[in-house]
């Protein structure tokens, strides 16, 4: 399946009614409820909106969305379909189980590359199983950060694996709930990684509030090739994980000359920067990249 076929599947997915696939809904509900009642994570394989199979884990939150609908975060999914092109190199920073890595893999095609970053062992195992379905995904069990070395990470188990995060200096371990544990994970600057594996054309960064340190660790890449970047922003997450407010991400990239966009109703539009953020995903594009894509079109 190529980029155009994925786009057609996405248009069909958007236009279908909520009752279009009752068998899928029933299977999702029963399997998710069983996993919740049993108290044990349950791995299952589900089809994504373009037909790709993916392993997910019930009752985990992102998995619930993928099992029910076949996609996650319609705004980010739309950004990928609009911006990723055949032959591109994509970095998925905070890949989780790999939904966006699989989508990017299909969009960039056999000539493109996908590098997925996921530091926690249990999550990485599921990611690796999904990546094995594609030939152009390389998984890296490492966290992206402002410097290479090691970090303390809070592993909340498979059931809350999308909420794992880097533990800051102000974090008090007594705040953790049962079933969580602090672990040591390797970290790498994306500047260092790019020197070995090539510059990215596009990145998705979702690191539970630690987006600024990731961006600081790729300053040379930003200055050199101005990759397109999608960031998850949310001050509640930043406060919970003891990170700087989300506005810091926006200011940092604006200082590099980036323009900010958002997707509403599947359409890209300029974004008016705010002082605070509840939860959103924003697209950052440098004028040189925008001009380059228009020339190519």
Secondary structure, DSSP 8 states (H G I E B T S, - for coil): --HHHHHHHHHHHHHS-TTTTHHHHHHHHHHHHHHHHHTS-EEEEEE-TTS-EEEEEET-HHHHHHHHHS-S-HHHHHHHHHH--TT-EEEEET-TTSHHHHHHHHHH-TTSEEEEE--SHHHHHHHHHHHTT-SSEEEE-SEE-SSSEEEEEEE--GGGGGG-EE--TT--GGG--TT-EEEEEEEE-HHHHHHHH---SEEEE--TT-HHHHHHTTHHHHHHH--EEEEEE-HHHHHHTT---THHHHHHHHHTTEEEEEEETTEEEE----S--SSEEEEEEEHHHHHHHHHH-
